[in-house]
Amino acid sequence: MPFDYPSLKARARRIEDRHPAIALRVHRAVSWLGRAERCGDDDDGRFIFLWIALNAAYSDEIQRESTPEQTVLERFLERLVELDDENLLYELVWAKFPGPFRLLLDNRFVFQPFWDYQNGKISERQWQRSFEGARTKAHLALRDRSRTATVLAIVLARLYTLRNQLIHGGATWQSSVNRDQVRDGTAILADLVPRVIHLLMANPEEHWGDPCYPVIDG
């Protein structure tokens, strides 16, 4: 089954009347996916639009007010993996991207405590101990193929740091300094986000929470 923008958009239109609870969430996610695909080889732009698409897919108005965003995302991934009868997320982690995942997990530039140290918030020893502990946890997870959701959550936590760098102006557009992580992060999101949207539409009877900022007429 294709996971490109035209195919997902056509499927999204078919569920609008039958499953209105999921329709708005999917419609928004698909729209940003389409915008990302129009970026061509601009990986910075693609990364940003793909992250917005991911946010549209998982964001929950109630949880957003009371729970850290990364916890909301991790719970969302756990539910998706449980519902993923096609093993689409399993394939992504264990067959398609094990190499880029490992590179990201070993990259200090997408590890937030490294930047906390640079900004004088913690000591060098603190960030290094935190980094080694996080690497150990991540590599242990990569040895256990039953922990697909855990691996995805750890990788997206790293990419969240990259997301903050780009969104908050902490990086130059098309900078040579962060090309590796932007390139790999964009490739991962470009495969992950369409699969997430597909799994939402494949499970429309599930309660995914209330989308942020509902449409208000007038």
C-alpha positions in Angstrom: 0.0 0.0 0.0 1.5 3.4 -1.0 2.2 5.9 1.7 2.8 9.0 -0.5 0.8 12.2 -0.1 -1.7 11.7 -3.0 -2.7 8.2 -1.7 -3.0 9.2 1.9 -5.0 12.3 0.9 -7.5 10.2 -1.1 -7.9 7.8 1.8 -8.4 10.7 4.2 -11.3 12.1 2.1 -13.0 8.7 2.2 -13.1 8.7 6.0 -14.3 12.2 6.6 -18.0 11.4 6.9 -17.7 8.0 8.5 -15.1 8.9 11.1 -15.3 12.6 11.9 -13.5 12.2 15.2 -10.2 11.2 13.4 -10.8 13.1 10.2 -9.6 16.6 11.3 -6.4 15.1 12.9 -5.6 13.1 9.7 -6.6 16.0 7.4 -4.1 18.3 9.1 -1.3 15.8 9.2 -1.7 14.9 5.5 -1.7 18.6 4.5 1.6 19.2 6.2 3.0 16.0 4.7 2.1 17.3 1.3 3.9 20.6 2.0 7.0 18.7 3.1 7.0 16.7 -0.1 7.1 19.9 -2.1 10.3 21.0 -0.4 12.4 18.9 -2.8 16.0 18.7 -1.6 15.5 21.4 1.1 16.0 19.1 4.1 15.6 21.9 6.7 12.2 22.8 5.3 11.2 19.1 4.9 12.2 18.4 8.5 10.1 21.3 9.9 7.0 20.5 7.9 7.3 16.8 8.7 7.5 17.5 12.4 4.4 19.7 12.1 2.6 16.8 10.4 3.7 14.5 13.3 2.4 17.0 15.8 -0.9 17.1 14.0 -1.1 13.4 14.2 -0.4 12.8 17.9 -1.2 16.1 19.7 -4.0 15.8 22.3 -5.5 18.9 23.8 -6.2 17.4 27.2 -2.9 15.6 27.6 -1.0 18.6 26.2 -2.2 20.7 29.2 -1.1 18.2 31.9 1.6 16.0 30.5 5.1 16.7 29.0 5.0 16.6 25.2 7.5 13.8 24.9 5.5 11.7 27.3 2.4 12.2 25.2 4.4 11.2 22.1 5.8 8.1 23.7 2.4 6.9 24.8 1.1 7.5 21.3 3.9 5.5 19.8 3.2 2.6 22.2 -0.5 2.5 21.1 0.5 2.6 17.5 2.9 -0.3 17.9 0.2 -2.3 19.6 -2.2 -1.7 16.8 0.4 -2.2 14.0 -0.7 -5.6 12.6 1.3 -4.9 9.5 4.5 -4.4 11.4 5.2 -1.1 9.6 6.9 0.5 12.6 8.8 -2.6 13.4 10.2 -2.7 9.8 11.1 0.9 10.0 13.2 0.4 13.2 14.8 -3.0 12.6 15.1 -3.2 8.8 15.2 0.3 7.3 17.0 2.6 9.7 19.1 0.8 12.3 22.3 2.5 11.0 20.9 6.1 11.1 19.3 5.4 14.4 22.6 4.4 15.9 24.4 7.4 14.5 21.8 9.7 16.0 22.0 8.1 19.4 25.8 8.6 19.4 25.6 12.2 18.2 26.1 14.7 21.1 24.7 17.5 19.0 21.2 16.2 19.3 21.4 15.4 23.0 19.9 18.3 25.0 22.1 18.0 28.1 25.2 18.7 25.9 23.6 22.1 25.1 22.7 22.6 28.7 26.4 22.2 29.5 27.3 24.6 26.8 24.9 27.2 28.2 26.3 26.8 31.8 23.2 25.0 33.2 25.1 21.8 34.2 28.7 20.6 34.5 30.7 18.8 31.9 30.7 15.7 34.1 26.9 15.8 34.4 26.3 16.0 30.7 28.9 13.3 29.9 27.4 10.9 32.5 24.0 11.6 31.2 25.1 11.0 27.6 26.8 7.7 28.5 23.7 6.5 30.4 21.4 7.4 27.6 23.6 5.7 25.0 23.7 2.6 27.1 19.9 2.6 27.5 19.4 3.2 23.8 21.8 0.5 22.6 20.3 -2.0 25.0 16.9 -1.2 23.5 18.3 -1.8 20.0 19.2 -5.3 21.0 15.6 -6.2 21.9 13.3 -6.3 19.0 10.3 -6.3 21.2 11.0 -2.6 22.1 10.1 -0.9 18.9 8.1 1.9 20.6 11.0 2.5 23.1 13.6 2.9 20.3 11.3 5.2 18.3 10.7 7.4 21.4 14.4 7.6 22.1 15.2 8.6 18.5 12.4 11.2 18.4 13.7 12.6 21.7 17.0 13.3 19.9 15.2 14.7 16.9 13.2 16.9 19.2 16.4 18.7 20.2 17.1 19.2 16.5 13.6 20.4 16.0 14.1 23.0 18.7 17.4 24.2 17.1 15.6 24.8 13.8 12.3 26.2 15.0 13.9 28.5 17.5 16.5 29.9 15.2 19.4 28.0 16.7 20.7 26.9 13.4 21.4 28.5 10.0 19.4 27.4 7.0 21.3 24.7 5.1 24.2 25.0 7.5 27.1 22.6 6.9 27.5 22.2 10.6 24.4 20.1 11.2 23.9 18.4 7.8 24.3 14.9 9.0 21.6 15.0 11.6 19.3 17.1 9.5 19.7 14.7 6.6 19.2 11.5 8.7 16.4 13.1 10.7 14.5 14.1 7.6 14.8 10.7 6.1 13.5 9.0 9.2 10.5 11.4 9.5 9.8 11.1 5.8 9.2 7.4 6.3 7.7 7.5 9.8 5.1 10.2 9.4 3.2 8.5 6.5 3.1 5.3 8.4 1.7 7.0 11.4 -1.0 8.6 9.4 -1.8 5.3 7.7 -2.1 3.6 11.1 -4.5 6.3 12.4 -6.7 5.8 9.4 -6.5 2.0 9.8 -7.8 2.3 13.4 -10.4 5.1 13.2 -12.6 3.6 16.0 -9.8 4.1 18.6 -10.0 7.2 20.7 -7.1 9.4 19.9 -8.1 12.4 22.0 -9.3 15.8 21.0 -7.2 17.7 18.4 -5.6 20.9 19.5 -7.4 24.1 18.2 -10.6 22.7 16.8 -12.2 24.4 13.9 -14.8 27.0 15.0 -17.3 28.3 12.5 -17.8 32.1 12.3 
